């Protein structure tokens, strides 16, 4: 009887004999071939409390400053703002450029925090503006701004 042998990347070998007397393929598993030892990392967690670990755990908890920052930013959501610096945007559909200097908008979102963690957003305030476009009427668009680029009304 002829047999074929294959070696698979997961280091187990399979042998197929052509056909057994019942007409089906026979499958036999062989032990693993020798491999080089790989480095393994094990992580252990200590359960219990003592003064040294409790102070370390306090350092790993999210800082209260981000909670305070999130609370301060959430109170400002929905506020009316006015752009105070010369600024042009180019992403309004069918309008080549829009000068938003002096325009008033509504603060929609603070994007400096994501899932409770502070992220490094360059322009963390998302402001919604409405501009009248000839032939289309009022068009809403968003612009991301820094805090020093606008004032609260």
WOJO-V403098 format. One record per residue. SS is DSSP state (a for helix, b for strand, c for the rest). PHI is phi in whole degrees, -180 to 180 (999 if undefined). OMEGA is omega in whole degrees, 0 to 359 (999 if undefined). Layout:
ss->SS phi->PHI omega->OMEGA
ss->SS phi->PHI omega->OMEGA
This chain:
ss->c phi->999 omega->179
ss->c phi->-84 omega->177
ss->b phi->-136 omega->178
ss->b phi->-113 omega->180
ss->b phi->-127 omega->180
ss->b phi->-124 omega->175
ss->b phi->-118 omega->183
ss->c phi->-103 omega->182
ss->c phi->-61 omega->181
ss->c phi->-85 omega->172
ss->c phi->66 omega->168
ss->c phi->-128 omega->186
ss->b phi->-106 omega->179
ss->b phi->-127 omega->178
ss->b phi->-119 omega->177
ss->b phi->-110 omega->171
ss->b phi->-91 omega->191
ss->c phi->-53 omega->177
ss->c phi->-143 omega->175
ss->c phi->-85 omega->183
ss->c phi->-67 omega->179
ss->c phi->-91 omega->177
ss->c phi->91 omega->180
ss->c phi->-113 omega->178
ss->c phi->-81 omega->177
ss->b phi->-95 omega->183
ss->b phi->-124 omega->180
ss->b phi->-126 omega->179
ss->b phi->-100 omega->178
ss->c phi->-113 omega->180
ss->c phi->-65 omega->182
ss->c phi->-60 omega->173
ss->c phi->-81 omega->182
ss->c phi->-63 omega->180
ss->c phi->-129 omega->174
ss->c phi->-71 omega->178
ss->c phi->-70 omega->179
ss->c phi->-102 omega->179
ss->c phi->-78 omega->180
ss->c phi->-121 omega->180
ss->c phi->-110 omega->176
ss->c phi->-117 omega->180
ss->c phi->-112 omega->179
ss->c phi->-121 omega->179
ss->c phi->-118 omega->178
ss->c phi->-90 omega->178
ss->c phi->-107 omega->183
ss->c phi->136 omega->181
ss->c phi->-137 omega->169
ss->c phi->-142 omega->188
ss->a phi->-63 omega->182
ss->a phi->-71 omega->182
ss->a phi->-77 omega->180
ss->a phi->-69 omega->177
ss->a phi->-71 omega->177
ss->a phi->-68 omega->179
ss->a phi->-67 omega->178
ss->a phi->-66 omega->178
ss->a phi->-70 omega->182
ss->a phi->-83 omega->181
ss->c phi->-72 omega->181
ss->c phi->-61 omega->184
ss->c phi->-71 omega->180
ss->a phi->-75 omega->179
ss->a phi->-65 omega->177
ss->a phi->-69 omega->176
ss->a phi->-66 omega->178
ss->a phi->-65 omega->180
ss->a phi->-65 omega->179
ss->a phi->-65 omega->180
ss->a phi->-66 omega->179
ss->a phi->-66 omega->180
ss->a phi->-70 omega->182
ss->a phi->-70 omega->177
ss->a phi->-73 omega->181
ss->a phi->-85 omega->181
ss->c phi->-62 omega->181
ss->c phi->94 omega->180
ss->c phi->-74 omega->175
ss->b phi->-83 omega->181
ss->b phi->-132 omega->177
ss->b phi->-128 omega->179
ss->b phi->-75 omega->184
ss->c phi->-109 omega->182
ss->c phi->-111 omega->176
ss->c phi->-68 omega->186
ss->c phi->-148 omega->176
ss->b phi->-121 omega->175
ss->b phi->-122 omega->185
ss->c phi->-124 omega->186
ss->c phi->-111 omega->177
ss->c phi->-83 omega->183
ss->c phi->-60 omega->176
ss->c phi->63 omega->175
ss->c phi->-130 omega->185
ss->c phi->-64 omega->177
ss->c phi->-154 omega->179
ss->b phi->-127 omega->176
ss->b phi->-88 omega->183
ss->c phi->-98 omega->177
ss->c phi->-63 omega->179
ss->c phi->83 omega->180
ss->c phi->-73 omega->177
ss->b phi->-105 omega->179
ss->b phi->-147 omega->181
ss->b phi->-118 omega->178
ss->b phi->-73 omega->186
ss->b phi->-100 omega->188
ss->b phi->-158 omega->171
ss->b phi->-106 omega->186
ss->c phi->-102 omega->179
ss->c phi->-78 omega->177
ss->b phi->-123 omega->179
ss->b phi->-135 omega->182
ss->c phi->54 omega->177
ss->c phi->81 omega->180
ss->b phi->-112 omega->178
ss->b phi->-75 omega->176
ss->c phi->-117 omega->185
ss->c phi->-93 omega->177
ss->c phi->-80 omega->179
ss->c phi->-68 omega->181
ss->c phi->-124 omega->194
ss->c phi->-80 omega->183
ss->b phi->-104 omega->179
ss->b phi->-100 omega->185
ss->b phi->-118 omega->179
ss->b phi->-100 omega->178
ss->b phi->-119 omega->174
ss->b phi->-126 omega->180
ss->b phi->-126 omega->177
ss->b phi->-87 omega->179
ss->b phi->-115 omega->180
ss->c phi->-61 omega->178
ss->c phi->85 omega->181
ss->c phi->-123 omega->183
ss->b phi->88 omega->183
ss->b phi->-78 omega->179
ss->b phi->-121 omega->177
ss->b phi->-91 omega->174
ss->b phi->-150 omega->181
ss->b phi->-112 omega->173
ss->b phi->-139 omega->177
ss->b phi->-96 omega->185
ss->b phi->-130 omega->171
ss->c phi->-86 omega->182
ss->a phi->-68 omega->181
ss->a phi->-84 omega->180
ss->a phi->-95 omega->180
ss->b phi->-143 omega->176
ss->b phi->-128 omega->178
ss->b phi->-81 omega->179
ss->c phi->-97 omega->999
